[in-house]
């Protein structure tokens, strides 16, 4: 069971439709496998203005006769993604701990990289699984000691405000403190304040897959929520003052016996102007097809009519990610299944979503492997992929290409370059 929603923003008035933009459009570089020996999935991407790119993902180890173990690996590039380091552990696993997961990267205007993730302390620890935060001022080569957050938890998300000082993170609280917990830092992660509960008491499970903050202190969180029945709802919770929260449902569907792909929400940062939601919904009650939709809002409460960005008869679209960078362009990437194989596609808008480029395949490999060939890959690597705009407006994308139900396999990377606007 998965579903994807993305909230992003750019300048401009609310929009009610979208048409294809005229060429020339952006171009994708051939996809490349990130180096090293690993079984990876669920990558996240962050960039800095000086051309550095950082990718983090989960690596699974399978010791003989023992349960699987996992850790967070990081790949660094100092030249805009042309060359990459071998992967490093971003935090050593604790003694007796068996799992690290759900990495989420963000970067700010100062060039600092921030990382939030979860860590399983093992069955003997009271908290069990806890949330952690750390940062790096040298492109991910070294990291501060991790700052823990108390309480049992699941699924964490992180965002940095464009000015660089304010950070927000959220995670699902389990046990006695069940619900959605949201924290804000006004000093680049040195100290954190917990905000009032963002709601969700009526849901037995509420998982955040994206968070965003504005310079004026407003926060939005995108969640997948389940109540007592089989209906899954895609929700956006927003606050302007960090105290009172509003909630909007963008879509819902009813679960069936079969497994779903890509039904998890994600949220990207926005600036002044409208917010953009991109989300996948099944097209039919039998859950045989799904499509990607785009809507806009000026207040996170009233939304435009949905416009289809992808999907159609006999196709399944899901796992979107999105972002807006310094160029002001809106970027959307997602995975789409055709004839039993998955591929990654991209669309962008240079005018706030009024027009969109044609769908652009980005998962064509420079050198095919067992996991990714010219016709795609067998399974998505985890629940989400990563996207971020970097220096000179280049869009950096990372995704997992795997095999088997868990999707463990390889981490792949590509860039999308837009035509220069220089005279």
C-alpha positions in Angstrom: 0.0 0.0 0.0 1.6 3.2 -1.2 0.6 6.5 -2.5 2.4 9.7 -3.5 1.6 13.3 -3.1 4.0 16.2 -3.6 3.5 19.9 -2.5 5.9 22.4 -4.1 5.7 26.1 -5.0 6.7 28.8 -7.2 5.8 32.4 -8.0 2.5 33.2 -9.7 -1.3 33.1 -9.4 -3.3 29.9 -8.9 -3.6 27.8 -12.0 -6.4 25.8 -13.5 -4.8 24.0 -16.4 -1.7 22.9 -18.1 -0.6 22.4 -21.7 2.6 21.2 -23.3 5.4 23.7 -23.6 7.0 24.4 -27.0 10.4 23.0 -27.7 13.3 23.2 -27.1 13.0 21.4 -23.9 15.3 19.9 -21.3 17.6 16.9 -22.0 18.5 14.0 -19.7 22.0 12.6 -19.4 22.4 8.8 -19.6 21.7 7.2 -16.2 24.7 5.9 -14.3 24.9 3.4 -11.4 26.4 5.0 -8.3 29.7 3.2 -7.4 30.4 0.6 -4.7 29.2 -2.8 -3.5 25.8 -2.6 -1.8 22.1 -3.6 -1.9 20.6 -0.1 -1.9 17.1 1.5 -2.0 15.3 4.7 -1.0 17.8 7.4 -2.1 17.5 11.1 -1.3 19.3 14.0 -3.0 20.6 17.4 -1.9 22.7 20.1 -3.7 24.6 23.3 -3.0 25.1 26.4 -5.1 28.8 25.6 -5.6 28.1 22.4 -7.6 28.3 19.8 -4.8 25.7 17.0 -4.9 25.1 14.5 -2.1 23.1 11.2 -2.4 22.1 9.1 0.7 20.4 5.7 0.6 19.8 2.6 2.6 22.2 -0.3 2.2 21.1 -3.8 3.2 23.5 -6.4 4.6 22.5 -10.1 4.8 24.8 -11.9 7.3 24.7 -15.6 7.1 22.3 -17.1 9.6 21.2 -13.7 10.9 18.4 -11.2 10.1 19.1 -8.4 7.5 21.0 -5.4 8.7 20.8 -1.9 7.2 22.9 1.3 7.3 22.9 4.8 5.6 25.4 5.2 2.8 26.4 8.5 1.2 27.9 9.3 -2.2 29.6 12.7 -2.8 30.2 14.7 -6.0 32.1 18.0 -6.1 31.6 18.6 -9.8 27.8 18.6 -10.3 27.5 14.9 -10.6 30.1 14.1 -13.2 32.2 12.0 -10.8 31.3 10.4 -7.5 33.1 9.1 -4.4 32.9 5.6 -3.2 30.1 5.3 -0.6 30.7 6.1 3.1 28.7 5.3 6.2 27.1 8.5 7.2 26.8 7.3 10.8 28.2 4.1 12.3 25.5 1.7 13.5 25.2 1.5 17.3 26.4 -1.7 19.0 23.5 -4.1 19.1 21.5 -2.0 16.6 20.3 -3.8 13.5 18.8 -1.1 11.3 19.1 2.4 10.0 16.5 3.7 7.5 14.4 6.5 5.9 17.2 8.9 5.1 16.0 12.4 4.2 18.5 15.1 3.0 18.1 18.9 2.9 20.5 21.8 2.1 20.4 25.5 2.9 21.7 28.7 1.4 25.0 28.5 3.3 25.9 25.2 1.7 25.3 23.1 4.8 23.8 19.6 4.3 21.3 18.3 6.8 20.3 14.6 7.3 17.4 13.1 9.3 16.9 9.3 9.5 15.7 6.6 11.9 17.8 4.1 13.8 16.6 0.8 15.4 18.4 0.4 18.8 17.4 -3.2 19.1 14.8 -5.1 21.2 16.3 -4.4 24.5 16.1 -0.6 24.2 12.9 1.2 25.5 12.6 3.5 22.6 13.2 0.8 20.0 13.4 2.9 16.9 14.3 6.6 17.3 14.8 9.7 15.1 18.2 11.3 14.5 19.5 14.5 13.0 23.0 15.6 11.9 24.7 18.0 9.6 27.8 18.5 7.5 29.7 21.7 6.4 32.1 20.0 4.0 29.8 18.4 1.4 29.1 15.3 3.4 32.7 14.2 4.1 32.3 14.6 7.9 29.3 14.9 10.1 28.4 16.3 13.5 27.3 13.9 16.3 23.7 12.9 15.7 21.0 14.6 17.8 18.4 12.0 19.0 14.7 12.7 19.5 13.0 10.7 22.2 10.1 8.3 21.7 9.3 5.4 19.4 8.8 6.5 15.8 8.5 5.6 12.1 9.0 7.6 8.9 10.8 10.9 9.1 11.0 13.9 6.8 13.1 17.1 6.8 13.2 20.5 5.1 15.3 23.7 5.2 13.9 27.2 4.8 15.5 29.0 1.8 17.2 31.6 4.1 19.2 28.8 5.8 18.5 29.2 9.5 15.1 27.5 9.9 14.6 23.8 9.7 11.6 21.6 10.2 11.2 17.8 10.6 8.3 15.5 11.3 7.8 11.8 12.1 5.2 9.3 13.0 5.0 8.7 16.7 4.3 5.2 17.9 3.2 3.8 21.3 1.9 6.1 24.0 2.7 9.2 21.9 1.0 8.0 18.7 0.3 10.7 16.1 2.3 13.2 14.1 5.2 15.0 15.8 6.6 18.2 14.2 9.7 20.0 15.3 11.2 23.4 14.3 14.8 24.8 14.7 15.5 28.5 14.3 19.3 28.0 14.6 20.2 25.6 11.8 19.6 22.5 13.9 21.4 23.4 17.1 18.2 23.3 19.2 14.7 22.1 18.4 11.2 23.0 19.6 8.3 20.6 19.3 5.1 22.2 17.9 1.6 21.3 19.0 0.2 18.1 17.6 -0.7 18.5 13.9 -3.7 16.2 14.3 -4.4 12.7 13.2 -6.1 11.4 16.3 -8.8 9.9 14.1 -6.3 7.8 12.2 -4.6 4.6 13.4 -1.6 5.4 11.2 -0.4 8.7 9.9 2.9 8.7 8.0 4.6 11.9 6.7 6.3 11.7 3.3 7.1 15.4 2.9 7.5 18.7 4.8 8.1 22.3 3.8 8.6 25.6 5.5 8.5 29.3 4.4 10.5 32.3 5.7 7.4 33.6 7.5 7.2 30.5 9.6 4.4 28.6 7.8 4.8 24.8 7.7 3.0 22.2 5.6 3.2 18.4 6.1 2.0 15.8 3.5 0.8 12.5 5.0 -0.7 9.2 4.1 -3.4 8.4 6.7 -5.4 5.3 7.5 -8.4 5.1 9.8 -10.1 2.0 11.2 -11.3 0.8 7.7 -9.5 0.2 4.4 -9.6 3.8 3.0 -6.3 5.5 2.5 -6.3 9.4 2.5 -3.8 11.8 1.2 -3.7 14.8 3.5 -1.9 18.1 3.8 -1.7 19.7 7.3 -0.7 23.4 7.4 0.0 26.0 10.0 0.9 29.7 9.7 1.9 30.3 13.3 3.1 26.9 14.5 0.0 26.6 16.8 -3.2 26.1 14.9 -3.3 23.5 12.1 -5.7 23.1 9.1 -6.1 20.0 7.1 -7.0 19.3 3.5 -7.7 16.0 1.8 -6.4 15.8 -1.8 -7.6 12.3 -2.6 -8.4 8.9 -1.2 -8.9 5.3 -2.3 -9.9 2.0 -0.8 -7.4 -0.7 -0.4 -7.9 -4.2 -1.9 -6.0 -7.4 -1.6 -3.4 -6.7 -4.2 -0.2 -4.7 -3.5 -0.1 -1.1 -4.6 3.0 0.8 -5.9 3.7 4.4 -5.3 0.9 5.4 -3.0 2.9 7.6 -0.5 3.0 11.4 -0.2 6.0 13.7 -0.5 6.3 17.4 0.0 8.9 19.9 -1.4 9.7 23.4 -0.3 7.9 26.5 -1.6 8.6 30.2 -1.8 6.2 33.2 -2.1 3.2 32.4 -4.4 1.2 29.3 -5.0 1.7 25.7 -3.9 1.7 22.8 -6.3 0.4 19.3 -5.4 1.4 16.3 -7.5 -0.1 13.0 -6.5 -0.9 9.6 -7.9 -4.4 8.1 -7.6 -5.8 4.8 -8.9 -8.1 5.2 -11.9 -10.4 2.4 -11.1 -11.8 0.5 -8.1 -10.0 -2.6 -9.1 -6.6 -0.7 -8.8 -5.3 -1.8 -12.2 -4.3 1.7 -13.4 -3.2 4.9 -11.8 -2.4 8.5 -13.0 -0.4 11.4 -11.8 -2.3 14.7 -11.2 -1.4 18.3 -10.7 -3.3 20.9 -8.6 -2.4 24.4 -7.2 -3.4 26.4 -4.2 -2.6 29.8 -2.8 -3.6 29.0 0.8 -3.3 25.2 1.1 -7.1 25.1 1.6 -8.6 25.8 -1.8 -7.3 23.8 -4.7 -7.6 24.1 -8.5 -9.2 21.3 -10.5 -6.8 18.4 -11.1 -4.8 18.2 -14.4 -3.3 14.9 -15.5 0.5 14.9 -15.9 0.9 11.2 -16.7 -0.7 7.8 -16.7 -3.4 6.3 -18.8 -4.9 3.0 -20.0 -2.8 0.0 -19.0 -0.3 2.1 -17.0 0.6 2.6 -13.4 2.2 5.9 -12.3 3.5 6.5 -8.8 6.5 7.4 -6.5 6.6 11.1 -7.6 9.1 13.6 -6.2 9.2 17.4 -7.0 11.0 20.5 -6.3 11.5 24.2 -7.1 15.0 25.7 -7.2 16.7 29.1 -7.6 15.6 29.1 -11.3 12.0 29.2 -10.3 11.2 26.1 -12.4 8.9 23.4 -11.2 10.3 19.9 -11.5 8.4 16.6 -11.2 9.7 13.1 -11.6 7.9 9.8 -11.1 8.1 6.1 -11.9 5.7 4.5 -14.4 5.1 0.8 -15.1 4.5 -0.5 -18.6 4.4 -4.1 -19.7 5.7 -5.2 -16.3 8.8 -3.0 -16.3 9.4 0.4 -14.5 11.0 3.5 -15.8 11.6 7.0 -14.5 10.1 10.1 -16.2 10.5 13.8 -15.8 8.4 16.9 -16.6 9.2 20.5 -15.9 7.6 23.9 -16.0 9.3 27.2 -16.5 6.1 29.3 -16.0 4.8 28.1 -12.7 2.8 25.2 -14.1 0.9 26.9 -16.9 2.8 24.8 -19.5 4.8 21.6 -19.1 7.6 19.9 -21.1 6.9 16.6 -22.7 7.5 13.5 -20.5 11.2 12.8 -20.6 12.6 9.3 -19.9 15.6 9.6 -17.5 16.3 6.0 -16.6 18.0 4.9 -19.8 21.3 3.4 -18.7 24.7 4.4 -20.0 25.8 0.8 -19.3 23.0 -1.7 -18.6 23.3 -4.0 -15.6 21.3 -6.9 -14.2 19.0 -4.5 -12.5 18.5 -1.7 -15.1 18.3 -2.4 -18.8 17.0 -0.4 -21.8 13.5 -1.5 -21.1 13.5 -0.5 -17.4 13.8 -2.3 -14.0 11.7 -5.0 -12.3 11.0 -3.3 -9.0 11.2 0.3 -7.5 13.9 0.5 -4.9 11.8 1.3 -1.8 9.1 3.8 -1.2 10.5 6.9 -2.8 13.1 8.5 -5.1 15.1 11.8 -4.8 15.1 15.0 -6.8 16.8 18.4 -6.3 17.8 21.4 -8.5 21.5 22.3 -8.3 23.9 24.8 -9.7 23.1 26.3 -13.1 19.6 24.9 -12.9 20.5 21.3 -13.4 18.0 18.8 -12.0 19.6 15.9 -10.1 17.7 12.6 -9.7 18.4 9.4 -7.9 16.3 6.2 -7.7 16.6 2.6 -6.7 16.3 -0.2 -9.3 15.8 -3.5 -7.6 14.4 -7.0 -7.8 12.0 -8.9 -5.6 9.2 -7.4 -3.4 11.6 -5.3 -1.3 13.3 -3.7 -4.3 16.8 -4.0 -2.9 19.4 -3.4 -5.6 21.3 -0.5 -7.2 21.2 3.3 -6.9 21.0 5.1 -10.2 21.6 8.8 -11.0 20.9 11.1 -13.8 20.7 14.9 -14.5 18.2 16.9 -16.5 19.7 20.0 -18.2 17.6 22.9 -19.4 18.6 25.0 -22.5 20.5 28.1 -21.6 18.6 31.3 -21.5 21.8 33.4 -21.9 21.7 35.6 -25.0 
